[in-house]
Amino acid sequence: LTFPPGFKFGAATAAYQVEGAWNVSDKGESIWDHYSHGPRSMILNHDTGDVACDSYNNWERDIEMAAELGLHYYRFSISWPRLLPKGFDYKISEDGKAYYNKLIDGLLQKGIEPMITLYHFDLPQSLQDLGGWTNPLIADWFADYARVVFSLFGDRVKMWLTINEPIVICDMTYKAGYNPPAIYSPYFGAYLCNKYILMAHAKAWRVYDEEFKAKYHGKVSLAQHLLWIEPATDSDKDLADIAMQASAGRYSHPIFSEEGGWPPALEKAVEELSKKRGLLKSVLPPFTQEEIELVKGTHDFYGFNLYTSRLIKAKTEDTVDRWPQTDAADLGAVLLEANEWGKSSVNWLSVHPEAIRRQLNWLKKNYGDLEYVITENGMATSSGLQDEDRVNYYKKYLAQVLLAIKEDVINVTHYTAWSLMDNFEWMYGYSVRFGLYEVDYSDPQRKRTPRQSAKYYANVIKSNSFDVPS
Ligand code: GAL
């Protein structure tokens, strides 16, 4: 029941969710700063990430926690506006640079590798004002930013993720009009974002590949958000296949498939949808042949976050759609949850451990025998240190990952728990807790205390097995 030798366990956070210090020194404003401070904020309780876990000041404690768990690596993200206050690369913040240097060096001193995400939702507001992810030029702005990061930290950091969850960025921002900058543009904005976010990833990957790889020998990919979708009945099988291509495939096929470009099933679905909406042509921006080549193959592994699953079913008159702003709705379908799946303390996350193994098999079937890196997996519970539910979640999902490795011969090399500690959970503010460590938000120091799950995870890492006491 042990993981292969050399298998790595980590835990993750993201800059806006933990750092706080939103306006120290010359740090620029991010879209989350801007939105959370503004009158349109729909964040629960009007929470903000102004202080969050105050990791800007508590970085030594964060490293200590990573060491207590015995993590092989710690995944965190760089705040683009902290490092480049203007968004563009002509001005680098000395303060931002010093902060990330301290964190990287501190981790390495304890033998913990840093795994860095370049972009985890906190766009510089200055670039949002110029159109953000719907402006084609963002691909170059992002590549310039990536070059700065690689040149400052590439000597010590070997695992990189360009963008966290393109699907969440495009859909929650433009399709649902929910996450900042909360621009409701489901007919156009979401699709522009689809294309330019892929172009941005690809250009950043090529910057590393061409300018840094020979010297630093690191690996670069992105962190996909995967929602495992199964047919509710036998007659919904085709629907489930299309829905997987419209979600996972939309952001994976252009990068990981042999032919590149949009998945044909998605092109067809959006073409039909556009016609139905009375548009003169498909809203999915085409790739030129040159762009297909530019994006194709821009990976050194496949990284993904997976939390939950859905059933898909053709829409009938009496079906209630809990998730209307999704690709499934565009396909004339609804998403449901199976009664037998377990619950968590957030409405969108139900517990279905087999999903992670099935998802890995789907990926291998579609994109081949790649190195697979699980960049996030975890569950929300209410507060309290006895988090039996979270322990069980990890145990069951890890058991499925091990089956995928041993029975299905899938090359999974890393598993990342979300999250190292409770943090600012986006639109849910501080009401939702994902941490191995509990954070006391009433304490000015933001004291962190290990939960039962932290002890369990430390044992997992020590014995290289999921079947351990907590
Ligand atoms: C992911 C996201 C994380 C975290 C997690 C739990 O989608 O990357 O930042 O919030 O979900 O909801």
Residues whose N, C-alpha, C, O or C-beta is under 5 A from the ligand:
A	BS01	GAL	A14
